[in-house]
Amino acid sequence: MATPDWSPIAALERATLSQLFERDSDRVARFSADVAGIHFDWSKTHLTGEAVGALEALAQKMGLAAKRDAMFAGEKINVTEDRAAEHTAERGEGAPESVARARAYHARMRALIDAIEAEAFGPIRSILHVGIGGSALGPDLLVDALGRDADRYDVAIVSNVDGLAIEEAIDKFDPAATLLAVASKTFTTTETMLNAQSAIEWMVEGGVGDPYGQVVALTASPEKAIEWGVDETRVLPFSESVGGRYSLWSSIGFPAALALGWDAFEELLEGAAEMDRHFRFTELSRNAPVLAAFADLYYTQVRGCETRATFAYDERLRLLPSYLQQLEMESNGKRVTAEGELVTWPTAPITWGGVGTDAQHAVFQLLHQGTRLVPVEFVGVIEPGDSLDDEHHRQLLLNMLAQGAALLVGRDSEDKARAYPGDRPSSTLLLDRLDPRTLGALIAFYEHRTFVNAVLTGINPFDQFGVELGKEMAKAAGKGGNVLDPSTTDLVKRAGI
């Protein structure tokens, strides 16, 4: 088994960011890329030509190119679950048979959407989507980012098992005009199925004679959905080889495709496919997901950074940090290699973030003057999403770009409380506009970046066993069948559950 050796990177000179710019007049061009309507700038990170060369050598040792090719070929790279990872096939980039199956499932979804638009389900005006994890985070991001001006359907996406969450959603809807989309890969997810059952009861109480006639199932287990009561014609399958946090490209994206329109959904897929092709065929030193992962690895493995922050300077991308938390920490928050050996190096940093300019008045104090080094990523959009005075958007982007500059240069002061050390890294992603194509490319970029980080740390990013233990203990405790620690036993009694 190949193990990563970080010593060649760690042995490199640690020049400051200001020194790196002084030494290389072409630094901005050298550490920038333009792909699918997105400009990427890593020049304000500590990457150097020598560091990239050392990381390329590590990528070769860890078999990045071969593993990338194996993923696109539909091989079983998810070794712990003995299955492929074929989310790229949903965008037309993968094994031919897998691409054909994805297209067939997409055609089935489009036919159902056509029927809904033709009011074959009655006068549907609202979509209540229940799911959790990737079955909710992906659709929620898409609808929130792209659907603000859409007037096709009202969409509510509910994930939390807290009854307040679904109550808040259904209070706005007419049960007779609501379509219930139940998203669960296994169609057994406890939180999702409880929310779905509550939605059915709401429909019955609202006078709907055939509530299951207004249900669509989004699942890799069609037989379970049919057993639950969904008509076979209203089951939208997706492949077992598509992981939950990578599933928005499949039928899990149904609420977005319905709310935004099929043309927008196809543009989303094409934007992602463009990033797929870039990732597959571009040399590593010019490859956007690879360079981003190289910067990530430099800071986690060499500089000891335990967190990485993403700040979206666009209200439409306010859910992006939450989406990335699951994508990155559920994928790479592992302590064993793909072969099952304990790792002795860091894996995923903690992903966090927020929305600018709000975050500037909350957490940027720590970023500028705190004792922790936190690599920062800024995401902005050149074309505004609002119709107000241009000064709104101008100030938004000025603030974003100035923050990156301030993190880099800092400021000296005789008053230590007012001194900024500078030399704090940031990268910037600048979208030409926020539309389905660029959002698809952006999300695919983050998927491939996560994959590269996993390969170079020797782990499998496609399982998620860590989410199971607490859920299993909750089920057992609910049945009174397991022995809990004294503290938890006392808390259970106090809560009256």
Order of alpha helices (4+ residues) and beta strands (2+ residues): alpha-alpha-alpha-beta-beta-alpha-alpha-alpha-beta-alpha-beta-alpha-beta-alpha-beta-alpha-beta-alpha-alpha-alpha-beta-alpha-beta-alpha-beta-alpha-beta-alpha-alpha-alpha
